[in-house]
Amino acid sequence: MAPSSAGFVTALTAAALATVGFLGYQAYATSPAHLAKARTNGTPAITTKTPGGGKNAALLPPGSGTGTRVVYSLRSHRVWLVGLDDKVIRTFEVTPGNIAPAPGVYAVTSRSNAVTGSDGIPIEHVVRFTSVDGVAIGFSAAVRDAAPADSTTTTVRTGGIRESRADGDVMWTFATIGATVAVIP
């Protein structure tokens, strides 16, 4: 009976691997055109400006973890999307809300394609990874690329970390449920 059990397990494993391979190819083949272009021309899509205009914005900050992850710098207001072998796939500036997460490692817990932000602005591609005192914290893009309210003058508590629509599209594809988000000072 043992040989037939081993054969059954081998067949199930082969079927599972074939399914994962097919789904991976399907995701690759149906990704948005701007992502397909970025992956096929051999050059990562990287923004090279920093808030201070420095030339090293694409460099991943030390101490930001390992493996595939989103890295968010509270001080620099910058995000890095990091793939295999700690290779930066994309980096971009963001505008934080007035509620910030504590430095640490989180996982994406929920996502919404389109909602209205706590500041009343329609947003899309919301990727949430924690909450602070009941305020959800996550990345999002304003539907009309509207600038978020000045967090120093608004009384509305916002945890939205706003990105451009183009950056939001890439974040939406990259940061699925369970993805790692490393928040650094």
Buried (B, 14 or more C-beta within 10 A) or exposed (E): EEEEEEEEEEEEEEEEEEEEEEEEEEEEEEEEEEBEEBEEEEEBBBBEBBEEEEEEBBEBBEEBBEEBBBBBBBEBBBBBBBBEEBEBBBBBBBBBBBBBBEEEEBEBBEBBEEEEBBBEBEBBBBBBBBBBEEBBBBBBBBBEEBEBBEBEEBEEBBBBBBBBBBBBBBBBBBBEEEBBBBBBE
